[in-house]
Amino acid sequence: MKLSYTIQNWKALSWDALLKEASEARLSGIEIDDIEGTALQGKQGPANPELASNTRRLLSARKLTIPCVDMVMDLAASASSSEFSECLNLVLNLNIPNIGLH
C-alpha cells in the first residue's frame, strides 16, 4: 500500500525537511496543499520551473512521489484562476497526476 502525507499543517518545515521526514517514515509521497506555502517558494523551491528536472531526480532518488497538489481557493471563485494556473504548471513540470479542487 502506498502512503503519503499532506504538508498542510507543516508550514514551518523546509522542502528538504519535508522530504527527509517522508523518507524516514518510509512513506511513498508528499501531497502538496498550498503552492504559495513557504516550503515551495523561493529560488530553490520545487515550484521553480527551472528546477523541475532536479526536483524530479531528488524525489526519485528518495523513492518519493507527489500524488496530488491541492488548491486552497474555491475553483468557482473568480480569483482562483491564477492559483489553478500555478497548480497546472506545477503538475505538468513535476509529472504530478492529480490536482485537488475545492
N, C-alpha and C positions, 0 to 999 in steps of 0.2 A: 504494500500500500504506500502511495506517495503522500507525504505530509508536508505542508508549508505553513508559514505563519505570516500574518499581516503586520506591516510596520506601523499600523495606525496609531498606536499609543507609545511608540518607541522613538519619539521625536528628538530626544537628546543624543542618540547614538549616530555615529558617522556611518557612511555606506560600508566602509571596511569592517567596522564593528558589527554591523548587521549581518554581513556575510560570514564573519567569524562565528557569531552566535548560531547561525543556521547550520554551519558546518559542524560545530562542536555538538550540537543537539542531534546531528545525523538526520536533519530534515532534507527534503527534496527541493525546497524552494522558498522564495520570499514573494509575498503578494504586496505590490506597491499600492498604498492607499491614497497618497496625495503627492502628485508630481511637483507641487510647489513646496514640499517639505524640505527642510534644511539638509537632510541626508542626500538628497538627489540633486541639489542645486550647486552652482559654482562651476568653475572651470574644470575641475577634476571629477565632477559628479557624473554618475552613469546616464543622466538625461542629456548630457552634452553629446550632440550627434557626431562630433569629431572623434569621440572616444568609444563609439558604439562597438567597433570590432574588438577593441581592448576589453570592454565590459563583457562581451560575449565569451572571449577567451578566459577571462577571470572566472566567470560563472561555470564554464565547462571544466576548468581545472579543479574547481571545488565541488564538482558534481552537483551543481545547483541550477535551478531554472527560475524564471519569473512567470508563473502561470497566469497572472492577471494584473491589470492596472485598473484601479477603481477611480471613477470620477467622484469628486466631492460635491460639485454643484448638481442641481436637478437639471437633467437634459432638456426639460421643457422651458427652463429659464432662458431669457434672451442672452444673458451674459455668459452662458455656458459654452457657446460656440468656440471661443478661444481655448478653453480648457479641453474640450473634445478634440480640437485640432492638435494640441500638445500631446494628449494621450495617444492619438492616432500616429503621430510622428514617432513617439517612443516605442509603440508596439511594432511599428514597421522597422525601425532601426535595430531593435533588440530581438526580433523574431518572437514576440510575446503573442500567444494565441488568443487572449481574451481581454476585453475591456468590460469592467463592471459599470453599468449605467444606473443612475439614480433617477 
